[in-house]
Amino acid sequence: MPDPMIITRFAPSPTGALHFGHAWSAVQAHDRARDQGGRFLLRIEDIDGTRSRADHIAGILADLAWLGLSWDGPVLRQSERASVYQAALDRLHDQGLLYPCFCTRADITARLSAPHAGPDGAVYPGSCRAMAPTERQARITAEPHAWRIDMARAVALAGPLDWVDAQASRVTADPLAHGDVVLARKDAPASYHLAVTVDDAAQGVTDVVRGVDLFAATHVHRLLQALLDLPTPTYHHHALLHDQQGNRLAKRSGAPTLAALRAAGEDGAALAQMVRRGQLPIGIAAITP
C-alpha cells in the first residue's frame, strides 16, 4: 500500500513583515513536501482582527514568490472560518469542558501572589472555574468573556496521550502543565491553540514544520485532537534564529525584513538556496533552547 501523501504548511500571521526567520521555516516546510512529492499549503492566520493588515498579507505572498516558493491550492484565511471554530467549541461545550472567564489581565496578575509557572509562563489560577452557575449565567450576557478549558477534566476524559516529534521522538503529552488555557478569546472567535489544531486537520496536514518555541504548545494541541477526534500529524520543531546579541529574530524586535531585502535588490532564490545549504547571514545563528 503506498505511503500517504505528505502535506506541510506555512502559516504566518499578517501582523508585520516577514523576516529571515520566517524564510528559514518556510523553506523547510516547502522542501519537506516537495522532496517527497507532497503538497505545500499556505495559511494566513489573521484571526486577530485588531492587528492583522491586508498589506502584510500582500507582502507575505510577494516574499514567498521572491524566495521561489510556490504553494498548492487556495490560501486559507482564518478570518473566514469563525463558524468552523464555533462548531469545535460547541463540541467541547457539549462535553462539559469549557467555562467562561471574565478575568482581565490585571485580575489574573493580582491573584497570582505565588504564581505556578507553566511552559508559557504563569498558569491561570482557575478563578472563574468554580463560579456558581447563577452568577455565571447572569454575567455571561452582560460582560466580555473568554472561554477556557477545564484542563483537569479534559485530561481525565481523554486519557494518556502521546505524539511524535522528528527530533525528540515519541513524547508523552502533558497538557496539565499549561493549566486552563483560553480556547476562545474575548476579542477573537478562537485562540491559537484551537484554530491551529482545527485548521491543520481540515487541511489534511500530515507534517507540521514550525519553530521549537511551539514545542510546548503541542501538548495542548494533542489533547484537542483527541477531544475533537482529529488526526495527529508528525511534528518537526526546528531551531530558532538569533542575532549576535542572542535575541531571537522576531517582528517585535525589529528583525531585518524580507521586504527590505527585496527592495535592496537581493536575490530571493539565492537566499533560499543558502538556507538549504545550512548557511546563515553573518551575525545570525540557529539555536535550539
Backbone bond lengths (Angstrom), bond angles and torsions (degrees), N, CA, C in turn:
res aa  C-N    CA-C-N  psi(-1)  N-CA   C-N-CA  omega(-1)  CA-C   N-CA-C  phi
1 M - - - 1.464 - - 1.524 108.65 -
2 P 1.336 118.87 128.30 1.471 120.18 -176.98 1.515 111.73 -66.37
3 D 1.352 115.23 149.97 1.459 120.29 177.27 1.519 109.48 -65.36
4 P 1.343 117.55 145.89 1.465 119.41 177.16 1.521 110.44 -64.94
5 M 1.322 115.42 150.72 1.456 119.84 -179.93 1.522 110.57 -64.78
6 I 1.313 116.60 134.73 1.450 120.90 176.42 1.532 109.32 -77.12
7 I 1.309 116.26 136.22 1.464 122.24 178.11 1.526 108.07 -131.08
8 T 1.311 116.00 122.33 1.466 121.26 176.41 1.522 108.40 -117.12
9 R 1.335 114.86 174.33 1.469 118.73 179.41 1.522 110.12 -150.57
10 F 1.311 115.09 156.69 1.462 122.89 169.30 1.515 105.11 -120.20
11 A 1.345 116.96 129.02 1.474 119.80 -169.96 1.523 111.32 -134.36
12 P 1.330 117.92 73.57 1.464 120.46 -179.35 1.522 112.10 -80.38
13 S 1.328 115.47 156.54 1.465 122.26 173.12 1.525 108.48 -97.93
14 P 1.330 119.12 130.26 1.472 121.41 -177.53 1.527 112.00 -83.32
15 T 1.325 115.13 56.43 1.467 120.75 179.31 1.518 111.36 -107.75
16 G 1.317 115.90 8.23 1.453 121.91 179.76 1.513 108.35 175.41
17 A 1.322 116.05 173.41 1.461 120.51 -179.08 1.534 110.78 -76.61
18 L 1.326 116.48 149.03 1.461 120.85 176.79 1.526 110.12 -68.82
19 H 1.345 116.11 149.75 1.454 121.50 176.59 1.532 109.09 -124.57
20 F 1.330 116.34 -173.43 1.465 119.82 -174.23 1.532 111.71 -62.54
21 G 1.321 116.86 -31.28 1.462 119.32 177.42 1.519 112.53 -61.92
22 H 1.327 116.19 -35.43 1.468 119.97 175.81 1.529 110.49 -66.79
23 A 1.326 116.48 -41.07 1.469 119.77 177.60 1.522 110.54 -60.43
24 W 1.310 116.45 -42.45 1.466 123.54 178.49 1.531 110.55 -55.78
25 S 1.322 117.04 -44.32 1.463 121.55 -178.53 1.526 111.71 -76.38
26 A 1.337 116.82 -43.39 1.461 120.74 -177.05 1.527 111.63 -63.49
27 V 1.317 117.32 -41.94 1.466 120.79 -179.94 1.532 110.02 -63.24
28 Q 1.322 116.66 -41.67 1.470 119.31 179.79 1.523 111.71 -64.28
29 A 1.330 116.49 -42.91 1.462 119.80 179.89 1.531 110.74 -66.79
30 H 1.335 115.74 -43.65 1.463 121.56 179.57 1.520 111.25 -60.08
31 D 1.323 116.71 -49.16 1.464 120.34 -174.11 1.525 112.26 -72.47
32 R 1.331 117.47 -31.03 1.461 118.90 178.40 1.534 110.14 -61.51
33 A 1.329 116.94 -37.90 1.457 120.12 177.33 1.527 111.54 -76.22
34 R 1.320 116.68 -48.99 1.465 120.23 -175.05 1.525 112.15 -62.94
35 D 1.329 117.13 -38.48 1.470 120.49 -178.15 1.516 112.40 -65.90
36 Q 1.337 116.82 -18.22 1.468 120.08 -179.07 1.520 112.07 -116.20
37 G 1.336 115.40 17.95 1.456 119.32 177.08 1.512 113.42 69.84
38 G 1.334 116.91 25.67 1.457 120.85 -177.11 1.511 113.00 -99.63
39 R 1.316 116.05 -162.52 1.458 122.90 -176.80 1.524 110.22 -116.33
40 F 1.325 114.74 142.11 1.463 122.71 177.66 1.521 107.73 -117.01
41 L 1.321 116.52 122.79 1.461 121.44 -174.79 1.522 110.69 -110.97
42 L 1.324 115.25 155.36 1.461 121.61 176.31 1.521 108.87 -119.12
43 R 1.318 115.54 128.28 1.464 121.78 177.26 1.525 108.60 -126.41
44 I 1.312 116.44 132.40 1.457 121.44 177.18 1.525 108.08 -100.61
45 E 1.325 116.20 114.51 1.458 120.72 -176.43 1.529 109.37 -91.09
46 D 1.334 113.81 74.86 1.467 122.24 -175.40 1.522 112.24 -103.43
47 I 1.317 116.26 34.13 1.457 119.94 -178.26 1.526 111.91 -70.62
48 D 1.339 116.07 -21.68 1.463 120.66 177.53 1.519 108.72 -84.68
49 G 1.321 116.14 90.02 1.460 120.90 -174.28 1.510 114.02 -66.40
50 T 1.330 117.99 -21.22 1.463 119.93 -178.56 1.526 112.19 -79.57
51 R 1.317 118.05 -22.76 1.466 121.07 -176.14 1.525 114.03 -114.56
52 S 1.332 117.85 -20.56 1.463 121.22 -178.65 1.526 110.20 -74.39
53 R 1.334 115.91 141.38 1.460 120.42 -178.61 1.523 110.91 -134.39
54 A 1.337 115.40 141.59 1.464 120.98 -177.60 1.525 111.46 -61.88
55 D 1.342 118.14 -36.55 1.460 119.15 -178.27 1.527 111.59 -66.97
56 H 1.332 116.89 -28.40 1.463 119.16 176.10 1.529 110.85 -71.48
57 I 1.336 117.13 -33.72 1.471 119.58 176.33 1.516 109.68 -64.18
58 A 1.317 117.01 -45.76 1.467 120.31 177.69 1.519 110.49 -59.91
59 G 1.333 116.69 -38.29 1.453 120.66 178.91 1.519 112.27 -65.85
60 I 1.327 117.08 -38.52 1.463 120.91 178.02 1.531 110.74 -61.00
61 L 1.328 116.56 -46.89 1.467 120.55 179.82 1.523 110.87 -61.54
62 A 1.340 116.19 -42.41 1.465 120.41 -179.91 1.524 110.98 -66.76
63 D 1.321 117.43 -40.29 1.462 121.05 -179.49 1.525 111.29 -64.06
64 L 1.329 117.19 -43.61 1.459 120.22 -179.08 1.528 110.83 -65.56
65 A 1.324 116.57 -41.40 1.465 120.09 177.14 1.528 110.45 -63.30
66 W 1.316 117.47 -39.63 1.471 122.72 178.50 1.534 111.16 -62.89
67 L 1.324 116.85 -34.21 1.465 121.33 177.27 1.524 112.23 -75.77
68 G 1.327 116.76 -10.66 1.463 120.61 -178.03 1.518 112.76 84.91
69 L 1.321 117.86 20.25 1.465 121.78 -179.56 1.522 109.91 -99.63
70 S 1.312 116.09 134.64 1.467 120.94 176.88 1.520 108.53 -121.15
71 W 1.334 116.63 151.29 1.453 120.85 -179.53 1.512 109.83 -120.75
72 D 1.323 115.41 162.62 1.463 121.71 -176.75 1.525 110.34 -102.74
73 G 1.315 115.10 137.99 1.451 120.24 175.61 1.514 112.89 73.52
74 P 1.332 116.62 -178.67 1.461 121.18 -178.87 1.521 111.41 -70.85
75 V 1.310 115.06 156.42 1.466 121.11 175.33 1.522 108.61 -76.44
76 L 1.326 116.95 129.20 1.461 120.99 177.56 1.525 108.91 -90.36
77 R 1.335 116.47 133.35 1.462 121.39 179.71 1.526 109.81 -118.78
78 Q 1.306 116.37 124.83 1.456 120.74 -177.23 1.529 112.48 -63.60
79 S 1.313 117.37 -28.73 1.460 120.15 -178.63 1.523 112.34 -63.34
80 E 1.326 117.45 -15.90 1.461 121.80 -179.26 1.532 112.66 -99.31
81 R 1.349 117.15 9.32 1.469 119.91 -170.13 1.537 113.16 -122.51
82 A 1.323 116.51 25.27 1.465 119.37 -178.00 1.526 112.21 -57.94
83 S 1.328 117.37 -38.25 1.468 119.99 -177.68 1.526 111.55 -67.61
84 V 1.326 116.87 -31.76 1.463 121.22 178.34 1.525 110.03 -68.57
85 Y 1.325 116.11 -43.55 1.465 119.71 178.32 1.527 110.63 -65.84
86 Q 1.320 116.45 -37.36 1.464 119.40 179.23 1.527 110.76 -64.14
87 A 1.316 116.60 -37.82 1.469 119.73 178.10 1.528 110.66 -62.45
88 A 1.332 116.91 -39.37 1.468 120.34 177.70 1.526 110.25 -66.42
89 L 1.331 116.18 -42.10 1.465 119.85 177.61 1.523 111.12 -62.66
90 D 1.318 116.83 -41.12 1.467 120.64 179.07 1.532 110.69 -59.87
91 R 1.310 115.52 -38.74 1.472 119.19 179.78 1.529 111.01 -65.97
92 L 1.319 115.94 -40.56 1.465 119.84 177.95 1.529 110.94 -69.42
93 H 1.334 116.20 -36.61 1.476 120.57 173.89 1.525 110.02 -57.81
94 D 1.329 115.81 -46.65 1.466 120.54 -177.44 1.529 111.86 -62.45
95 Q 1.334 116.25 -24.88 1.463 120.73 177.81 1.532 111.97 -86.41
96 G 1.349 115.88 0.32 1.454 119.90 178.82 1.508 114.16 71.65
97 L 1.335 116.73 30.53 1.465 120.45 -172.32 1.525 114.27 -106.13
98 L 1.322 118.54 -6.73 1.460 120.49 -176.68 1.523 111.37 -113.86
99 Y 1.327 114.51 150.60 1.464 119.53 172.96 1.520 108.98 -143.94
100 P 1.338 117.61 148.79 1.462 119.99 -179.56 1.527 110.61 -75.85
101 C 1.325 115.00 143.44 1.463 121.09 178.31 1.525 108.32 -122.33
102 F 1.313 116.75 122.46 1.460 122.66 -177.41 1.521 112.21 -100.65
103 C 1.318 117.82 0.82 1.460 122.70 -174.46 1.531 111.25 -68.61
104 T 1.314 115.05 139.36 1.461 120.57 168.11 1.524 107.45 -89.06
105 R 1.342 115.71 170.50 1.464 118.30 176.99 1.525 111.02 -61.25
106 A 1.331 115.38 -36.26 1.467 119.02 178.70 1.527 110.58 -64.77
107 D 1.325 116.93 -40.23 1.469 120.70 177.96 1.529 110.56 -59.40
108 I 1.323 115.09 -46.42 1.462 119.73 -176.76 1.523 110.49 -65.06
109 T 1.336 116.54 -43.44 1.459 120.35 179.37 1.520 110.94 -60.78
110 A 1.325 116.27 -41.26 1.470 120.56 -178.79 1.523 111.74 -65.03
111 R 1.324 116.96 -30.37 1.466 120.03 -177.27 1.520 112.60 -88.54
112 L 1.325 116.65 -6.95 1.459 120.39 -179.21 1.518 110.31 -97.67
113 S 1.328 116.69 61.72 1.465 120.04 179.34 1.526 110.66 -65.60
114 A 1.317 116.24 -33.55 1.460 121.00 175.75 1.518 106.68 -133.02
115 P 1.329 116.88 74.11 1.461 120.46 -172.31 1.518 114.29 -62.78
116 H 1.318 114.53 139.55 1.458 120.68 173.06 1.525 107.66 -88.03
117 A 1.306 116.62 123.90 1.460 120.99 -175.55 1.523 111.02 -84.71
118 G 1.334 115.25 131.43 1.450 121.29 174.75 1.514 109.80 -113.59
119 P 1.330 117.86 -173.25 1.464 121.26 -178.69 1.523 113.53 -59.43
120 D 1.336 117.36 -29.32 1.464 121.16 -177.98 1.525 112.41 -111.18
121 G 1.316 117.31 22.32 1.453 120.16 -179.08 1.524 111.18 110.90
122 A 1.335 116.13 -156.67 1.459 120.49 -177.16 1.529 111.39 -62.07
123 V 1.313 115.89 138.04 1.460 122.14 -179.71 1.528 109.81 -88.68
124 Y 1.319 116.25 134.92 1.467 121.81 179.01 1.528 110.21 -56.07
125 P 1.337 117.74 130.87 1.468 120.18 -174.02 1.524 115.26 -77.11
126 G 1.314 118.72 0.01 1.463 120.38 176.99 1.506 113.92 78.89
127 S 1.318 116.87 27.71 1.465 121.61 -173.96 1.528 113.14 -56.13
128 C 1.331 117.35 -39.99 1.468 120.67 -175.61 1.527 113.18 -91.63
129 R 1.319 116.86 -5.03 1.464 119.22 -174.24 1.529 112.05 -64.93
130 A 1.321 116.98 -37.89 1.462 120.38 -175.59 1.533 113.53 -96.62
131 M 1.315 116.79 14.67 1.460 120.57 -179.15 1.534 110.57 -61.73
132 A 1.306 115.83 139.72 1.464 120.35 179.68 1.526 110.30 -62.39
133 P 1.325 118.10 141.08 1.463 121.13 -178.28 1.528 113.59 -55.38
134 T 1.332 117.87 -37.44 1.469 119.88 -179.28 1.526 111.11 -66.50
135 E 1.336 116.97 -41.66 1.457 120.30 178.35 1.531 110.40 -67.38
136 R 1.314 115.40 -40.85 1.462 120.30 179.79 1.529 110.78 -59.66
137 Q 1.314 116.29 -47.00 1.457 120.67 -177.86 1.520 111.62 -66.20
138 A 1.334 117.07 -36.87 1.455 120.60 -179.97 1.522 111.49 -67.66
139 R 1.324 116.47 -36.34 1.460 120.52 -176.09 1.528 112.79 -84.09
140 I 1.321 116.44 -27.34 1.457 119.74 -171.59 1.524 112.42 -66.34
141 T 1.336 117.06 -28.68 1.467 119.84 179.90 1.521 112.98 -86.65
142 A 1.324 116.01 -11.22 1.463 119.03 -173.57 1.523 114.43 -116.87
143 E 1.319 118.22 -17.20 1.462 120.19 -173.18 1.528 111.65 -124.51
144 P 1.320 116.82 145.67 1.471 119.32 173.05 1.532 109.68 -61.19
145 H 1.312 115.97 143.14 1.462 118.66 -178.97 1.522 110.51 -154.60
146 A 1.313 113.96 152.42 1.462 121.45 171.23 1.523 107.68 -100.06
147 W 1.340 115.93 170.51 1.463 120.37 173.93 1.521 108.37 -117.34
148 R 1.328 115.37 123.24 1.459 121.63 179.07 1.523 110.13 -108.90
149 I 1.319 114.66 154.48 1.462 119.50 176.22 1.519 108.83 -93.90
150 D 1.317 115.89 136.48 1.464 121.50 173.48 1.529 105.61 -76.68
151 M 1.330 115.21 95.68 1.456 119.91 -168.80 1.524 112.79 -64.40
152 A 1.310 117.88 -40.90 1.464 119.84 -179.59 1.529 111.07 -61.85
153 R 1.326 115.84 -43.64 1.465 119.79 179.25 1.522 110.93 -66.05
154 A 1.337 116.32 -40.35 1.467 120.45 -179.13 1.524 111.32 -65.50
155 V 1.320 116.27 -42.93 1.470 120.08 179.93 1.526 110.13 -65.02
156 A 1.324 117.01 -40.06 1.459 119.73 178.34 1.527 111.14 -63.06
157 L 1.332 116.67 -37.53 1.459 120.82 -179.79 1.527 111.36 -71.04
158 A 1.324 116.66 -41.53 1.465 120.36 -175.69 1.524 113.02 -76.37
159 G 1.330 117.12 -31.60 1.460 120.16 -176.98 1.524 111.13 79.16
160 P 1.341 117.58 -175.96 1.475 121.78 -178.26 1.527 111.49 -61.03
161 L 1.333 115.65 140.00 1.454 121.51 -177.73 1.521 109.70 -138.48
162 D 1.317 115.30 154.95 1.460 119.37 171.71 1.510 109.38 -146.93
163 W 1.317 116.69 173.88 1.450 122.72 179.43 1.513 108.52 -153.77
164 V 1.334 116.71 164.20 1.460 121.68 -175.85 1.510 110.54 -111.36
165 D 1.327 115.18 126.56 1.453 122.20 172.80 1.526 107.62 -113.09
166 A 1.331 116.32 135.10 1.453 120.59 -174.80 1.526 112.39 -60.30
167 Q 1.349 116.98 -29.63 1.453 120.47 -179.78 1.533 112.16 -94.56
168 A 1.317 116.86 -41.69 1.468 120.56 -174.55 1.527 113.18 -92.16
169 S 1.329 117.71 -1.43 1.456 123.35 -178.74 1.532 110.27 67.85
170 R 1.334 118.53 -143.75 1.457 120.23 -176.94 1.525 110.06 -81.76
171 V 1.341 115.39 130.66 1.457 121.71 -174.48 1.529 109.19 -118.61
172 T 1.322 116.54 130.88 1.463 120.71 174.97 1.526 108.69 -79.39
173 A 1.318 116.90 124.50 1.463 121.14 -176.59 1.525 110.60 -70.40
174 D 1.337 115.80 137.84 1.463 121.90 178.23 1.530 109.57 -134.19
175 P 1.318 117.97 64.22 1.468 119.94 -179.24 1.519 113.65 -65.31
176 L 1.329 118.75 -22.64 1.459 121.35 179.71 1.519 111.90 -58.17
177 A 1.313 116.99 -29.98 1.463 120.84 -178.61 1.520 112.07 -63.08
178 H 1.332 117.35 -20.51 1.465 121.66 -178.22 1.524 112.72 -87.88
179 G 1.310 117.87 -13.02 1.457 120.10 -176.69 1.521 111.85 72.27
180 D 1.319 115.57 -164.87 1.471 121.53 -176.54 1.530 110.19 -81.58
181 V 1.311 116.88 83.54 1.463 120.86 -175.62 1.523 111.22 -70.57
182 V 1.326 115.47 157.60 1.463 122.20 177.36 1.528 109.46 -78.65
183 L 1.325 116.37 133.58 1.464 121.36 175.78 1.521 112.46 -111.46
184 A 1.330 117.02 -20.27 1.466 121.25 172.74 1.518 106.80 -138.87
185 R 1.313 116.76 120.37 1.454 121.53 -176.32 1.520 111.63 -81.47
186 K 1.321 115.19 165.36 1.462 119.70 176.62 1.523 111.13 -65.05
187 D 1.337 116.91 -31.32 1.462 121.41 -174.03 1.524 113.57 -111.80
188 A 1.328 117.83 11.67 1.465 120.51 -179.23 1.523 108.79 -154.34
189 P 1.332 118.27 151.08 1.465 121.09 -175.32 1.520 114.84 -71.86
190 A 1.321 117.14 -14.12 1.467 120.36 179.26 1.518 109.25 -157.81
191 S 1.313 115.60 154.09 1.460 120.77 173.56 1.523 108.88 -85.85
192 Y 1.322 115.15 171.51 1.472 119.79 176.08 1.519 110.29 -55.86
193 H 1.344 117.34 -45.60 1.465 120.47 -176.21 1.528 111.62 -55.16
194 L 1.310 116.71 -48.93 1.464 119.92 -176.68 1.522 111.50 -71.55
195 A 1.333 116.68 -47.91 1.462 120.17 -174.42 1.525 111.75 -62.24
196 V 1.321 117.21 -45.17 1.466 119.23 -176.33 1.530 110.91 -67.88
197 T 1.326 116.65 -35.62 1.466 119.77 179.55 1.529 110.78 -67.11
198 V 1.323 116.40 -46.36 1.462 121.08 -180.00 1.530 110.72 -65.46
199 D 1.317 117.30 -42.28 1.462 120.48 -175.99 1.527 112.57 -71.34
200 D 1.322 117.80 -38.43 1.467 119.11 177.17 1.524 110.26 -60.14
201 A 1.324 116.69 -40.61 1.463 119.96 178.62 1.523 111.07 -68.29
202 A 1.335 116.86 -43.49 1.469 120.54 -178.60 1.515 112.00 -63.10
203 Q 1.328 116.97 -33.33 1.459 120.64 -179.31 1.527 112.88 -89.14
204 G 1.319 117.12 0.27 1.456 120.55 178.39 1.512 114.05 69.24
205 V 1.322 116.58 27.92 1.467 120.38 -177.73 1.526 109.63 -66.18
206 T 1.320 116.27 125.29 1.470 121.47 179.67 1.519 111.89 -97.56
207 D 1.340 116.72 -27.91 1.463 121.90 -176.62 1.526 109.25 -135.24
208 V 1.334 115.63 118.19 1.459 121.15 179.13 1.528 108.90 -96.80
209 V 1.315 115.71 117.54 1.468 122.03 177.14 1.524 106.95 -106.43
210 R 1.333 117.02 117.39 1.458 120.50 -179.50 1.529 109.45 -159.19
211 G 1.325 116.29 170.99 1.448 121.15 -175.84 1.515 113.32 -68.33
212 V 1.320 115.11 154.20 1.458 120.97 -178.65 1.532 111.47 -67.09
213 D 1.326 117.26 -14.68 1.467 119.27 175.86 1.533 111.44 -64.93
214 L 1.330 117.57 -16.58 1.461 121.78 179.20 1.530 112.83 -101.69
215 F 1.332 115.97 6.22 1.464 120.01 179.30 1.533 110.73 -56.24
216 A 1.338 116.30 -48.52 1.466 119.79 -176.76 1.528 112.01 -62.61
217 A 1.343 116.86 -35.74 1.463 120.34 -179.45 1.522 111.81 -62.49
218 T 1.326 117.12 -23.82 1.458 120.81 -178.28 1.523 111.55 -62.64
219 H 1.324 117.95 -27.45 1.465 120.11 176.75 1.531 110.42 -60.91
220 V 1.330 116.72 -40.84 1.464 121.04 178.06 1.520 110.31 -70.53
221 H 1.325 116.59 -41.69 1.464 120.76 -178.32 1.529 110.84 -63.43
222 R 1.327 116.04 -37.55 1.467 119.00 179.00 1.531 110.64 -64.36
223 L 1.321 117.51 -38.40 1.460 120.94 177.36 1.522 110.78 -63.83
224 L 1.330 116.82 -45.96 1.467 119.83 -179.39 1.522 111.24 -63.05
225 Q 1.322 117.16 -36.60 1.465 120.24 176.59 1.522 110.55 -59.67
226 A 1.318 116.53 -42.07 1.468 120.17 -179.54 1.522 111.02 -67.66
227 L 1.314 116.86 -42.98 1.469 120.49 -177.30 1.521 112.32 -68.77
228 L 1.347 116.98 -30.05 1.464 121.78 -176.49 1.529 112.48 -102.87
229 D 1.341 116.60 7.44 1.472 121.90 179.98 1.533 111.50 56.60
230 L 1.310 116.03 47.84 1.460 121.90 179.47 1.529 110.01 -108.35
231 P 1.338 117.19 151.78 1.467 119.82 178.89 1.525 111.66 -69.70
232 T 1.319 115.75 158.03 1.466 121.72 179.45 1.523 109.54 -109.76
233 P 1.334 117.93 117.26 1.465 120.32 177.60 1.531 111.05 -71.39
234 T 1.313 115.77 170.86 1.461 121.80 165.83 1.523 106.71 -86.65
235 Y 1.321 117.00 138.86 1.459 120.82 -176.87 1.523 111.40 -106.73
236 H 1.322 114.55 141.44 1.460 122.62 177.60 1.528 106.88 -128.19
237 H 1.319 116.68 94.04 1.462 120.83 -178.74 1.532 109.11 -93.92
238 H 1.320 114.82 113.36 1.467 119.50 -175.54 1.523 111.98 -95.10
239 A 1.322 115.39 163.97 1.464 121.79 178.43 1.527 110.29 -63.37
240 L 1.324 116.23 156.59 1.462 122.60 177.96 1.525 109.51 -98.66
241 L 1.319 115.34 155.91 1.459 120.42 179.34 1.522 110.22 -95.83
242 H 1.326 116.06 138.08 1.460 123.10 -179.62 1.519 110.20 -128.00
243 D 1.346 115.75 153.19 1.460 119.79 176.94 1.525 110.64 -87.81
244 Q 1.323 116.81 -174.49 1.460 121.16 -175.39 1.522 112.97 -63.71
245 Q 1.328 116.48 -25.35 1.466 120.30 179.00 1.533 112.33 -85.99
246 G 1.332 116.06 0.85 1.453 119.66 -179.41 1.513 114.02 85.92
247 N 1.336 116.89 6.43 1.462 120.66 179.37 1.521 110.52 -83.42
248 R 1.312 115.84 134.71 1.454 120.21 177.86 1.520 110.35 -65.66
249 L 1.341 116.85 137.05 1.457 120.45 175.75 1.524 108.32 -63.57
250 A 1.318 116.73 124.77 1.462 121.12 -177.25 1.517 109.32 -156.35
251 K 1.334 115.30 156.59 1.466 120.59 178.56 1.522 110.50 -58.66
252 R 1.320 115.46 -45.72 1.469 119.16 -174.20 1.526 113.18 -68.67
253 S 1.344 117.27 -19.60 1.459 119.66 -179.64 1.524 112.38 -95.68
254 G 1.338 116.01 6.38 1.460 119.56 176.00 1.520 114.21 74.37
255 A 1.325 117.42 33.04 1.464 120.21 178.18 1.527 110.05 -60.59
256 P 1.345 117.75 142.88 1.473 121.05 178.95 1.532 110.79 -54.26
257 T 1.318 117.05 133.84 1.456 120.63 -174.01 1.525 112.27 -92.49
258 L 1.335 114.78 155.74 1.459 119.80 174.92 1.521 110.05 -66.55
259 A 1.327 117.50 -32.48 1.464 120.79 178.76 1.525 110.66 -61.72
260 A 1.331 117.33 -38.61 1.460 120.75 178.56 1.521 110.66 -66.99
261 L 1.323 116.89 -38.56 1.464 120.32 177.61 1.526 110.39 -66.22
262 R 1.320 115.96 -40.33 1.469 119.87 176.92 1.518 110.66 -60.81
263 A 1.329 115.60 -46.90 1.468 120.48 -178.51 1.524 111.73 -63.61
264 A 1.331 116.41 -28.74 1.471 120.75 -179.66 1.521 112.26 -81.93
265 G 1.349 116.59 -0.79 1.462 119.82 177.49 1.509 115.10 86.70
266 E 1.346 117.29 13.78 1.464 119.91 178.35 1.530 110.15 -67.64
267 D 1.313 116.03 154.95 1.462 123.21 -179.50 1.527 108.91 -91.24
268 G 1.319 116.76 107.72 1.454 120.43 -176.39 1.520 113.20 -66.18
269 A 1.328 117.05 -40.20 1.468 120.37 179.58 1.523 110.51 -63.37
270 A 1.333 116.58 -37.29 1.463 120.34 177.35 1.520 110.63 -66.91
271 L 1.329 116.16 -37.44 1.459 120.51 177.05 1.528 110.51 -62.68
272 A 1.340 117.02 -42.50 1.460 120.89 178.69 1.528 110.59 -63.28
273 Q 1.316 116.76 -39.60 1.463 120.06 177.68 1.519 110.90 -63.83
274 M 1.315 116.97 -37.76 1.453 121.07 178.06 1.528 110.26 -61.55
275 V 1.342 115.89 -42.09 1.459 120.56 177.38 1.521 110.67 -61.19
276 R 1.320 116.22 -42.13 1.466 120.37 -179.56 1.527 111.95 -62.30
277 R 1.311 116.93 -31.20 1.469 120.91 178.38 1.522 112.09 -82.79
278 G 1.330 115.93 -1.24 1.450 119.16 -178.89 1.507 113.81 79.69
279 Q 1.337 116.88 16.66 1.460 121.38 -179.64 1.528 109.74 -96.15
280 L 1.309 115.01 137.78 1.462 121.03 -179.99 1.529 109.77 -123.71
281 P 1.326 116.86 152.46 1.463 119.29 178.37 1.524 111.36 -58.97
282 I 1.304 116.92 153.80 1.448 121.49 178.75 1.528 109.03 -57.95
283 G 1.325 115.65 133.16 1.457 120.98 179.98 1.509 114.92 92.77
284 I 1.347 117.12 -1.67 1.463 121.16 178.96 1.520 108.74 -119.92
285 A 1.320 116.87 134.83 1.458 121.83 -179.51 1.516 110.21 -134.37
286 A 1.327 116.21 150.29 1.471 122.13 176.24 1.517 107.84 -93.27
287 I 1.335 116.14 124.89 1.468 121.81 -176.04 1.520 109.43 -130.90
288 T 1.325 115.62 130.28 1.464 121.03 173.63 1.525 108.30 -103.16
289 P 1.342 118.15 119.54 1.473 120.57 -179.30 1.517 111.96 -56.40
